[in-house]
Amino acid sequence: MADWQPDVLGDDYEQLTLPLAPDDEGDVVATLVRRRRPGGAAADGAGAATTAGDGQHLDVLYVHGWSDYFFQTELADFWEAHGARFHALDLRKYGRSLRPGQTPGYVTDLGTYDEDIEAALAAIGHHGDGRSPRELVLMGHSTGGLTLSLWLARNPGRAAALVLNSPWLEFQTREVGRLLLEPVIGARARLTPTRPLPNVDLGFYTRSVSKDFDGEWTYDLAWRPQHGFRTTPAWLSAVFHGQQTVARGLSIGAPVLVLLSARSTLLPRWTPEMMHTDTAIDVDGVAQRSVQLGDLVTVARLDGALHDVVLSARPVRALAYGRIAQWVGAYLPRPTPPVPDDDRAPAPDDAPRAASGLGPLLSRLGAGAHRAGRAVARAVGSAVGTLRGTRAGRR
């Protein structure tokens, strides 16, 4: 694996290229981005798995949406301030990972991203063996939220929690429209998989976000184009398949937080409401679909939020960060620091001397039991969710 290199976001960030298996378009990579660690601390598998004394008890892996890449440094600041080591993944053929001659964002199955995600988790120190001292939180935006939801359903117990920022869990025309379109798109995916579909992105979302227009954010318009990348039949068919899988129920055992705008504005003409609403997805349809992710789903609706909630106006995104912090405090609290032996109450004079080492031993055993108990609880939750999903499918 290559070494960490300086990133386009400046001195505070660095990136790691993750080689992946080549496909029909040539060499393929994903790119992991992180805040630069003090002293150049290692973030490869071994270093991340054995170092827990930095006061951070969580690892966060963020995955972007369609026609996007990671540039939301304020999001990284938030997570690092709340006890997490933040990492973001530019998936294959997006942003930092896009190579000449490649069709931007092109895959034929969202499961293809399993390789990208596994490579990123290995670099962070989460190999699936349960040896990392930090709990894993997955966070995805839009299509990235759909991708991570499907991945976690296939890999129960791998993450302690899932945070979704306007996940694209259902098509804009709801299930009826998706099922009507699916046979047509599926046929075109088989015949002309990479031929671009008509572009329906009129640039309204970019207008509400980019500092070059009416927004407040600066980013690379080559990696996040004004009218988005041209979609292809094979890619859209993969999304439809993923959304249908969600519709059948995923039975995710980990707690899930879904952040959504209170309203959508899906119109063919610009209106000022687009500065305060979601212009990409049907938030009501997604809110209804969210409860089919698992048994413990929290849906937070935010008035005034854009499609990428953390790019909304400052008061709205402050509220969003507050909702995340409240949720993290409930489901992923910081561990209680151990009490030093010098601060413990003295043992009675008549206590056997052999018992002097019993307190630390019991403390270690108790901590181990606590971790084991949480792991068992997550496993049981996943098993119960899977059983309920199976029963629901039989009905």
C-alpha positions as a Markdown table, in Angstrom:
| # | Residue | x | y | z |
|---|---|---|---|---|
| 1 | Met | 0.0 | 0.0 | 0.0 |
| 2 | Ala | 1.2 | 3.5 | -0.8 |
| 3 | Asp | 2.1 | 6.1 | 1.9 |
| 4 | Trp | -0.1 | 8.9 | 3.0 |
| 5 | Gln | 0.4 | 12.0 | 0.8 |
| 6 | Pro | -0.6 | 15.7 | 1.1 |
| 7 | Asp | -4.3 | 16.3 | 0.2 |
| 8 | Val | -6.0 | 19.0 | -1.9 |
| 9 | Leu | -7.7 | 20.3 | 1.2 |
| 10 | Gly | -4.4 | 21.7 | 2.6 |
| 11 | Asp | -1.9 | 21.0 | 5.3 |
| 12 | Asp | -4.4 | 19.7 | 7.8 |
| 13 | Tyr | -5.4 | 16.8 | 5.6 |
| 14 | Glu | -3.7 | 13.8 | 3.8 |
| 15 | Gln | -4.8 | 11.1 | 1.5 |
| 16 | Leu | -4.0 | 7.4 | 0.9 |
| 17 | Thr | -4.5 | 5.7 | -2.4 |
| 18 | Leu | -6.1 | 2.3 | -2.1 |
| 19 | Pro | -5.4 | 0.0 | -5.1 |
| 20 | Leu | -8.4 | -2.1 | -6.2 |
| 21 | Ala | -8.9 | -4.8 | -8.8 |
| 22 | Pro | -8.9 | -3.5 | -12.4 |
| 23 | Asp | -12.1 | -3.5 | -14.4 |
| 24 | Asp | -12.9 | -3.0 | -18.1 |
| 25 | Glu | -11.8 | 0.6 | -18.0 |
| 26 | Gly | -8.4 | -0.2 | -16.6 |
| 27 | Asp | -6.8 | 0.4 | -13.2 |
| 28 | Val | -9.1 | 1.3 | -10.3 |
| 29 | Val | -8.4 | 2.9 | -7.0 |
| 30 | Ala | -10.3 | 4.4 | -4.0 |
| 31 | Thr | -8.9 | 7.2 | -1.9 |
| 32 | Leu | -9.0 | 7.6 | 1.9 |
| 33 | Val | -8.8 | 11.1 | 3.4 |
| 34 | Arg | -8.1 | 12.0 | 7.0 |
| 35 | Arg | -7.0 | 14.8 | 9.3 |
| 36 | Arg | -3.3 | 14.8 | 9.6 |
| 37 | Arg | -2.3 | 13.1 | 12.9 |
| 38 | Pro | 0.0 | 14.9 | 15.4 |
| 39 | Gly | 3.5 | 13.5 | 15.0 |
| 40 | Gly | 2.5 | 11.5 | 11.9 |
| 41 | Ala | 0.8 | 8.8 | 13.9 |
| 42 | Ala | 0.2 | 5.6 | 11.9 |
| 43 | Ala | -3.3 | 4.9 | 10.6 |
| 44 | Asp | -2.6 | 1.6 | 9.0 |
| 45 | Gly | -4.1 | -1.6 | 10.2 |
| 46 | Ala | -1.6 | -2.4 | 12.9 |
| 47 | Gly | -1.2 | 1.1 | 14.3 |
| 48 | Ala | -4.9 | 1.9 | 14.4 |
| 49 | Ala | -5.7 | -1.5 | 16.0 |
| 50 | Thr | -3.2 | -1.1 | 18.9 |
| 51 | Thr | -3.3 | 2.6 | 19.7 |
| 52 | Ala | -6.2 | 3.7 | 21.9 |
| 53 | Gly | -4.6 | 6.2 | 24.3 |
| 54 | Asp | -5.4 | 9.3 | 22.2 |
| 55 | Gly | -8.7 | 10.0 | 23.9 |
| 56 | Gln | -10.7 | 9.0 | 20.8 |
| 57 | His | -13.1 | 6.1 | 21.2 |
| 58 | Leu | -14.7 | 6.1 | 17.7 |
| 59 | Asp | -13.6 | 5.6 | 14.1 |
| 60 | Val | -15.9 | 7.3 | 11.6 |
| 61 | Leu | -15.9 | 6.4 | 7.9 |
| 62 | Tyr | -17.8 | 8.8 | 5.7 |
| 63 | Val | -18.9 | 8.0 | 2.1 |
| 64 | His | -20.1 | 10.7 | -0.3 |
| 65 | Gly | -23.1 | 10.7 | -2.7 |
| 66 | Trp | -23.5 | 10.8 | -6.5 |
| 67 | Ser | -21.4 | 13.4 | -8.5 |
| 68 | Asp | -19.5 | 14.2 | -5.2 |
| 69 | Tyr | -16.3 | 13.8 | -3.2 |
| 70 | Phe | -15.2 | 14.7 | 0.3 |
| 71 | Phe | -14.6 | 18.4 | 1.0 |
| 72 | Gln | -16.8 | 19.0 | 4.1 |
| 73 | Thr | -14.0 | 19.8 | 6.6 |
| 74 | Glu | -16.5 | 21.2 | 9.1 |
| 75 | Leu | -18.0 | 17.6 | 9.3 |
| 76 | Ala | -14.5 | 16.3 | 10.1 |
| 77 | Asp | -14.1 | 19.0 | 12.8 |
| 78 | Phe | -17.3 | 18.0 | 14.4 |
| 79 | Trp | -16.6 | 14.3 | 14.6 |
| 80 | Glu | -13.0 | 14.8 | 15.9 |
| 81 | Ala | -14.3 | 17.1 | 18.6 |
| 82 | His | -16.7 | 14.3 | 19.7 |
| 83 | Gly | -14.1 | 11.6 | 20.3 |
| 84 | Ala | -13.7 | 10.2 | 16.8 |
| 85 | Arg | -10.9 | 9.7 | 14.3 |
| 86 | Phe | -12.6 | 10.9 | 11.1 |
| 87 | His | -11.9 | 9.3 | 7.7 |
| 88 | Ala | -13.6 | 10.0 | 4.4 |
| 89 | Leu | -13.6 | 7.7 | 1.3 |
| 90 | Asp | -13.7 | 8.9 | -2.3 |
| 91 | Leu | -15.1 | 5.8 | -4.0 |
| 92 | Arg | -13.8 | 4.5 | -7.3 |
| 93 | Lys | -14.3 | 6.8 | -10.3 |
| 94 | Tyr | -15.2 | 9.8 | -8.0 |
| 95 | Gly | -13.2 | 12.8 | -7.0 |
| 96 | Arg | -9.6 | 12.0 | -6.0 |
| 97 | Ser | -10.1 | 8.4 | -7.4 |
| 98 | Leu | -11.3 | 9.4 | -10.9 |
| 99 | Arg | -8.8 | 8.5 | -13.6 |
| 100 | Pro | -8.6 | 9.5 | -17.2 |
| 101 | Gly | -10.7 | 7.4 | -19.5 |
| 102 | Gln | -13.1 | 6.3 | -16.8 |
| 103 | Thr | -16.9 | 6.8 | -16.8 |
| 104 | Pro | -17.5 | 8.9 | -13.7 |
| 105 | Gly | -19.2 | 7.0 | -10.9 |
| 106 | Tyr | -19.9 | 4.0 | -13.1 |
| 107 | Val | -20.6 | 0.6 | -11.5 |
| 108 | Thr | -23.2 | -2.1 | -12.4 |
| 109 | Asp | -23.8 | -3.2 | -8.8 |
| 110 | Leu | -23.6 | -1.2 | -5.6 |
| 111 | Gly | -22.0 | -4.3 | -4.1 |
| 112 | Thr | -18.9 | -3.5 | -6.1 |
| 113 | Tyr | -18.2 | -0.9 | -3.5 |
| 114 | Asp | -17.6 | -3.7 | -0.9 |
| 115 | Glu | -14.0 | -3.8 | -2.1 |
| 116 | Asp | -13.6 | 0.0 | -1.6 |
| 117 | Ile | -15.1 | -0.1 | 1.8 |
| 118 | Glu | -13.1 | -3.1 | 3.0 |
| 119 | Ala | -9.9 | -1.5 | 1.8 |
| 120 | Ala | -10.7 | 1.6 | 3.7 |
| 121 | Leu | -11.6 | -0.3 | 6.9 |
| 122 | Ala | -8.4 | -2.3 | 6.7 |
| 123 | Ala | -6.4 | 0.9 | 6.5 |
| 124 | Ile | -8.2 | 2.3 | 9.5 |
| 125 | Gly | -7.7 | -0.8 | 11.5 |
| 126 | His | -11.1 | -2.5 | 11.3 |
| 127 | His | -10.5 | -5.9 | 9.7 |
| 128 | Gly | -13.7 | -7.5 | 11.0 |
| 129 | Asp | -11.9 | -9.5 | 13.7 |
| 130 | Gly | -13.2 | -7.3 | 16.5 |
| 131 | Arg | -9.7 | -6.3 | 17.7 |
| 132 | Ser | -10.0 | -2.6 | 17.2 |
| 133 | Pro | -10.2 | -0.6 | 20.5 |
| 134 | Arg | -12.5 | 1.9 | 18.8 |
| 135 | Glu | -16.1 | 1.4 | 17.8 |
| 136 | Leu | -16.9 | 2.0 | 14.1 |
| 137 | Val | -19.5 | 4.5 | 12.9 |
| 138 | Leu | -20.4 | 4.6 | 9.2 |
| 139 | Met | -21.8 | 7.8 | 7.8 |
| 140 | Gly | -23.1 | 8.1 | 4.2 |
| 141 | His | -24.7 | 10.9 | 2.1 |
| 142 | Ser | -27.4 | 10.3 | -0.6 |
| 143 | Thr | -26.2 | 7.3 | -2.7 |
| 144 | Gly | -23.4 | 6.7 | -0.2 |
| 145 | Gly | -26.1 | 6.3 | 2.4 |
| 146 | Leu | -27.8 | 3.7 | 0.3 |
| 147 | Thr | -24.5 | 1.9 | -0.3 |
| 148 | Leu | -23.5 | 1.8 | 3.3 |
| 149 | Ser | -27.0 | 0.6 | 4.4 |
| 150 | Leu | -26.8 | -2.3 | 2.0 |
| 151 | Trp | -23.2 | -3.1 | 3.1 |
| 152 | Leu | -24.0 | -3.1 | 6.8 |
| 153 | Ala | -27.0 | -5.4 | 6.2 |
| 154 | Arg | -24.7 | -7.9 | 4.5 |
| 155 | Asn | -22.1 | -7.5 | 7.3 |
| 156 | Pro | -23.9 | -7.5 | 10.6 |
| 157 | Gly | -21.9 | -6.5 | 13.7 |
| 158 | Arg | -19.2 | -4.8 | 11.7 |
| 159 | Ala | -20.3 | -1.3 | 12.8 |
| 160 | Ala | -21.6 | 0.1 | 16.0 |
| 161 | Ala | -23.9 | 2.7 | 14.4 |
| 162 | Leu | -25.0 | 4.1 | 11.0 |
| 163 | Val | -25.6 | 7.8 | 10.4 |
| 164 | Leu | -27.3 | 8.7 | 7.1 |
| 165 | Asn | -27.4 | 12.2 | 5.6 |
| 166 | Ser | -30.4 | 12.4 | 3.2 |
| 167 | Pro | -29.9 | 8.8 | 2.0 |
| 168 | Trp | -31.3 | 7.9 | -1.4 |
| 169 | Leu | -33.4 | 5.0 | -0.1 |
| 170 | Glu | -36.3 | 5.5 | -2.6 |
| 171 | Phe | -36.7 | 6.9 | -6.1 |
| 172 | Gln | -38.3 | 10.4 | -6.5 |
| 173 | Thr | -41.5 | 8.9 | -7.9 |
| 174 | Arg | -41.8 | 6.5 | -5.0 |
| 175 | Glu | -42.0 | 2.7 | -5.4 |
| 176 | Val | -44.7 | 2.8 | -8.1 |
| 177 | Gly | -42.7 | 5.0 | -10.5 |
| 178 | Arg | -39.5 | 3.0 | -9.8 |
| 179 | Leu | -41.2 | -0.3 | -10.6 |
| 180 | Leu | -42.6 | 1.1 | -13.8 |
| 181 | Leu | -39.2 | 2.4 | -14.9 |
| 182 | Glu | -37.1 | -0.6 | -13.8 |
| 183 | Pro | -37.9 | -3.0 | -16.7 |
| 184 | Val | -37.0 | -0.2 | -19.3 |
| 185 | Ile | -33.8 | 0.8 | -17.5 |
| 186 | Gly | -32.9 | -2.9 | -17.0 |
| 187 | Ala | -33.2 | -3.6 | -20.7 |
| 188 | Arg | -31.1 | -0.6 | -21.6 |
| 189 | Ala | -28.5 | -1.6 | -19.0 |
| 190 | Arg | -28.1 | -4.9 | -20.8 |
| 191 | Leu | -28.0 | -3.4 | -24.3 |
| 192 | Thr | -26.2 | -0.1 | -23.8 |
| 193 | Pro | -24.9 | -0.1 | -20.2 |
| 194 | Thr | -22.7 | 3.0 | -20.5 |
| 195 | Arg | -24.7 | 5.2 | -22.9 |
| 196 | Pro | -25.6 | 8.4 | -21.0 |
| 197 | Leu | -29.2 | 8.9 | -20.1 |
| 198 | Pro | -30.9 | 12.3 | -20.6 |
| 199 | Asn | -29.6 | 14.7 | -17.9 |
| 200 | Val | -32.3 | 15.8 | -15.5 |
| 201 | Asp | -30.0 | 17.8 | -13.3 |
| 202 | Leu | -30.7 | 21.5 | -14.1 |
| 203 | Gly | -28.0 | 22.8 | -11.7 |
| 204 | Phe | -30.4 | 24.0 | -9.0 |
| 205 | Tyr | -28.7 | 22.1 | -6.2 |
| 206 | Thr | -25.3 | 23.5 | -7.3 |
| 207 | Arg | -26.8 | 27.0 | -7.3 |
| 208 | Ser | -27.9 | 26.6 | -3.7 |
| 209 | Val | -24.6 | 25.2 | -2.5 |
| 210 | Ser | -21.6 | 26.6 | -4.5 |
| 211 | Lys | -20.0 | 29.9 | -3.6 |
| 212 | Asp | -19.7 | 30.5 | -7.4 |
| 213 | Phe | -23.5 | 31.0 | -7.4 |
| 214 | Asp | -25.9 | 31.6 | -4.4 |
| 215 | Gly | -24.3 | 29.2 | -1.9 |
| 216 | Glu | -21.3 | 29.5 | 0.5 |
| 217 | Trp | -19.1 | 26.5 | -0.2 |
| 218 | Thr | -16.0 | 26.3 | -2.4 |
| 219 | Tyr | -15.2 | 23.0 | -4.1 |
| 220 | Asp | -13.8 | 21.6 | -7.3 |
| 221 | Leu | -16.5 | 21.8 | -10.0 |
| 222 | Ala | -14.6 | 19.2 | -12.1 |
| 223 | Trp | -15.2 | 16.6 | -9.3 |
| 224 | Arg | -18.7 | 18.0 | -8.4 |
| 225 | Pro | -20.1 | 19.3 | -11.7 |
| 226 | Gln | -22.7 | 22.0 | -11.9 |
| 227 | His | -25.1 | 19.6 | -13.6 |
| 228 | Gly | -23.8 | 16.4 | -12.2 |
| 229 | Phe | -22.2 | 13.5 | -14.0 |
| 230 | Arg | -24.3 | 11.9 | -16.7 |
| 231 | Thr | -26.0 | 8.8 | -15.4 |
| 232 | Thr | -25.9 | 5.5 | -17.2 |
| 233 | Pro | -28.6 | 2.7 | -17.5 |
| 234 | Ala | -26.3 | 0.2 | -15.7 |
| 235 | Trp | -25.7 | 2.5 | -12.8 |
| 236 | Leu | -29.4 | 3.5 | -12.4 |
| 237 | Ser | -30.4 | -0.2 | -12.6 |
| 238 | Ala | -27.9 | -0.9 | -9.7 |
| 239 | Val | -29.6 | 1.9 | -7.7 |
| 240 | Phe | -33.1 | 0.6 | -8.4 |
| 241 | His | -32.0 | -2.9 | -7.3 |
| 242 | Gly | -30.5 | -1.5 | -4.0 |
| 243 | Gln | -33.7 | 0.5 | -3.3 |
| 244 | Gln | -35.8 | -2.6 | -3.9 |
| 245 | Thr | -33.7 | -4.4 | -1.4 |
| 246 | Val | -34.3 | -1.7 | 1.1 |
| 247 | Ala | -38.1 | -1.9 | 0.4 |
| 248 | Arg | -38.0 | -5.6 | 1.4 |
| 249 | Gly | -36.4 | -4.7 | 4.7 |
| 250 | Leu | -32.7 | -4.7 | 5.7 |
| 251 | Ser | -32.9 | -5.7 | 9.4 |
| 252 | Ile | -29.8 | -3.7 | 10.4 |
| 253 | Gly | -29.1 | -4.5 | 14.0 |
| 254 | Ala | -27.1 | -1.4 | 14.8 |
| 255 | Pro | -28.8 | 1.9 | 15.7 |
| 256 | Val | -29.4 | 4.2 | 12.7 |
| 257 | Leu | -29.8 | 8.0 | 12.6 |
| 258 | Val | -31.4 | 9.5 | 9.4 |
| 259 | Leu | -31.1 | 13.2 | 8.8 |
| 260 | Leu | -33.6 | 14.7 | 6.3 |
| 261 | Ser | -34.9 | 18.1 | 5.3 |
| 262 | Ala | -38.4 | 18.8 | 6.3 |
| 263 | Arg | -39.4 | 19.5 | 2.7 |
| 264 | Ser | -38.5 | 18.7 | -0.9 |
| 265 | Thr | -38.7 | 21.1 | -3.9 |
| 266 | Leu | -38.6 | 19.0 | -7.1 |
| 267 | Leu | -39.5 | 21.4 | -9.9 |
| 268 | Pro | -38.2 | 22.0 | -13.4 |
| 269 | Arg | -37.7 | 25.7 | -12.7 |
| 270 | Trp | -35.7 | 27.7 | -10.1 |
| 271 | Thr | -37.5 | 29.0 | -7.0 |
| 272 | Pro | -36.1 | 30.6 | -3.9 |
| 273 | Glu | -37.5 | 27.7 | -1.9 |
| 274 | Met | -34.6 | 25.7 | -3.3 |
| 275 | Met | -32.3 | 27.5 | -0.9 |
| 276 | His | -34.0 | 25.9 | 2.0 |
| 277 | Thr | -35.3 | 22.5 | 0.8 |
| 278 | Asp | -34.0 | 19.3 | -0.7 |
| 279 | Thr | -33.9 | 19.5 | -4.5 |
| 280 | Ala | -32.6 | 16.0 | -5.1 |
| 281 | Ile | -34.8 | 13.4 | -3.3 |
| 282 | Asp | -38.4 | 13.0 | -2.1 |
| 283 | Val | -37.8 | 13.4 | 1.6 |
| 284 | Asp | -41.2 | 12.2 | 2.6 |
| 285 | Gly | -40.8 | 9.0 | 0.6 |
| 286 | Val | -37.3 | 8.4 | 2.1 |
| 287 | Ala | -38.6 | 9.1 | 5.6 |
| 288 | Gln | -41.2 | 6.3 | 5.2 |
| 289 | Arg | -38.6 | 4.0 | 3.7 |
| 290 | Ser | -36.2 | 4.7 | 6.6 |
| 291 | Val | -38.1 | 2.6 | 9.1 |
| 292 | Gln | -37.4 | -0.5 | 7.0 |
| 293 | Leu | -33.7 | -0.2 | 7.7 |
| 294 | Gly | -33.8 | -1.9 | 11.1 |
| 295 | Asp | -35.4 | -2.1 | 14.5 |
| 296 | Leu | -33.8 | 1.0 | 16.0 |
| 297 | Val | -34.1 | 3.9 | 13.6 |
| 298 | Thr | -34.2 | 7.6 | 14.5 |
| 299 | Val | -35.4 | 10.1 | 11.9 |
| 300 | Ala | -34.6 | 13.7 | 12.4 |
| 301 | Arg | -36.4 | 16.2 | 10.1 |
| 302 | Leu | -34.7 | 19.6 | 9.8 |
| 303 | Asp | -36.7 | 22.6 | 8.5 |
| 304 | Gly | -34.5 | 24.6 | 6.1 |
| 305 | Ala | -32.1 | 21.8 | 5.3 |
| 306 | Leu | -30.6 | 21.2 | 1.9 |
| 307 | His | -30.0 | 17.8 | 0.3 |
| 308 | Asp | -26.6 | 17.6 | 2.0 |
| 309 | Val | -27.7 | 18.6 | 5.4 |
| 310 | Val | -24.3 | 19.7 | 6.6 |
| 311 | Leu | -24.1 | 22.2 | 3.7 |
| 312 | Ser | -27.2 | 24.0 | 4.8 |
| 313 | Ala | -27.3 | 27.5 | 6.2 |
| 314 | Arg | -25.3 | 27.9 | 9.4 |
| 315 | Pro | -28.3 | 27.8 | 11.9 |
| 316 | Val | -29.7 | 24.7 | 10.2 |
| 317 | Arg | -26.4 | 22.7 | 10.1 |
| 318 | Ala | -25.8 | 23.8 | 13.7 |
| 319 | Leu | -29.1 | 22.1 | 14.6 |
| 320 | Ala | -28.1 | 19.1 | 12.6 |
| 321 | Tyr | -24.8 | 18.7 | 14.4 |
| 322 | Gly | -26.7 | 19.1 | 17.7 |
| 323 | Arg | -29.0 | 16.2 | 16.7 |
| 324 | Ile | -26.0 | 14.0 | 15.8 |
| 325 | Ala | -24.3 | 14.9 | 19.1 |
| 326 | Gln | -27.4 | 14.1 | 21.1 |
| 327 | Trp | -27.8 | 10.8 | 19.3 |
| 328 | Val | -24.1 | 9.8 | 19.7 |
| 329 | Gly | -24.3 | 10.7 | 23.4 |
| 330 | Ala | -27.2 | 8.3 | 23.8 |
| 331 | Tyr | -25.9 | 5.3 | 21.7 |
| 332 | Leu | -22.2 | 5.8 | 21.7 |
| 333 | Pro | -21.2 | 7.4 | 25.0 |
| 334 | Arg | -17.6 | 8.0 | 25.8 |
| 335 | Pro | -16.2 | 5.1 | 28.0 |
| 336 | Thr | -15.8 | 5.9 | 31.7 |
| 337 | Pro | -12.1 | 6.4 | 32.5 |
| 338 | Pro | -10.7 | 3.9 | 35.0 |
| 339 | Val | -10.2 | 5.1 | 38.5 |
| 340 | Pro | -6.4 | 5.2 | 39.4 |
| 341 | Asp | -5.5 | 2.9 | 42.3 |
| 342 | Asp | -4.4 | 5.8 | 44.4 |
| 343 | Asp | -7.9 | 7.3 | 44.3 |
| 344 | Arg | -9.7 | 4.2 | 45.4 |
| 345 | Ala | -11.0 | 3.9 | 49.0 |
| 346 | Pro | -8.5 | 2.1 | 51.2 |
| 347 | Ala | -9.3 | -1.4 | 52.1 |
| 348 | Pro | -10.2 | -2.3 | 55.7 |
| 349 | Asp | -7.2 | -3.0 | 57.9 |
| 350 | Asp | -8.4 | -6.6 | 58.4 |
| 351 | Ala | -8.7 | -7.2 | 54.7 |
| 352 | Pro | -6.3 | -10.0 | 53.5 |
| 353 | Arg | -3.2 | -8.6 | 51.8 |
| 354 | Ala | -3.8 | -11.0 | 49.0 |
| 355 | Ala | -6.8 | -9.0 | 48.0 |
| 356 | Ser | -4.8 | -5.8 | 47.3 |
| 357 | Gly | -4.6 | -6.7 | 43.6 |
| 358 | Leu | -8.2 | -7.8 | 43.4 |
| 359 | Gly | -9.7 | -4.4 | 42.6 |
| 360 | Pro | -7.8 | -3.7 | 39.4 |
| 361 | Leu | -8.4 | -7.3 | 38.3 |
| 362 | Leu | -12.2 | -7.0 | 38.8 |
| 363 | Ser | -12.1 | -3.6 | 37.1 |
| 364 | Arg | -10.4 | -5.2 | 34.0 |
| 365 | Leu | -12.8 | -8.1 | 34.1 |
| 366 | Gly | -15.8 | -5.7 | 34.4 |
| 367 | Ala | -14.6 | -3.7 | 31.5 |
| 368 | Gly | -14.2 | -6.8 | 29.4 |
| 369 | Ala | -17.6 | -8.0 | 30.4 |
| 370 | His | -19.1 | -4.6 | 29.4 |
| 371 | Arg | -17.5 | -4.8 | 26.0 |
| 372 | Ala | -18.6 | -8.4 | 25.6 |
| 373 | Gly | -22.1 | -7.5 | 26.7 |
| 374 | Arg | -22.4 | -4.7 | 24.1 |
| 375 | Ala | -21.1 | -7.0 | 21.4 |
| 376 | Val | -23.6 | -9.7 | 22.4 |
| 377 | Ala | -26.4 | -7.1 | 22.5 |
| 378 | Arg | -25.5 | -5.9 | 19.0 |
| 379 | Ala | -25.3 | -9.5 | 17.7 |
| 380 | Val | -28.7 | -10.4 | 19.3 |
| 381 | Gly | -30.2 | -7.2 | 17.8 |
| 382 | Ser | -29.0 | -8.1 | 14.4 |
| 383 | Ala | -30.2 | -11.7 | 14.7 |
| 384 | Val | -33.7 | -10.5 | 15.9 |
| 385 | Gly | -33.8 | -8.0 | 13.1 |
| 386 | Thr | -32.9 | -10.7 | 10.5 |
| 387 | Leu | -35.6 | -13.1 | 12.0 |
| 388 | Arg | -38.2 | -10.3 | 11.8 |
| 389 | Gly | -37.2 | -9.5 | 8.3 |
| 390 | Thr | -37.5 | -13.2 | 7.3 |
| 391 | Arg | -40.9 | -13.5 | 8.8 |
| 392 | Ala | -42.1 | -10.3 | 7.1 |
| 393 | Gly | -40.8 | -11.7 | 3.8 |
| 394 | Arg | -42.8 | -14.9 | 4.3 |
| 395 | Arg | -45.9 | -13.0 | 5.0 |
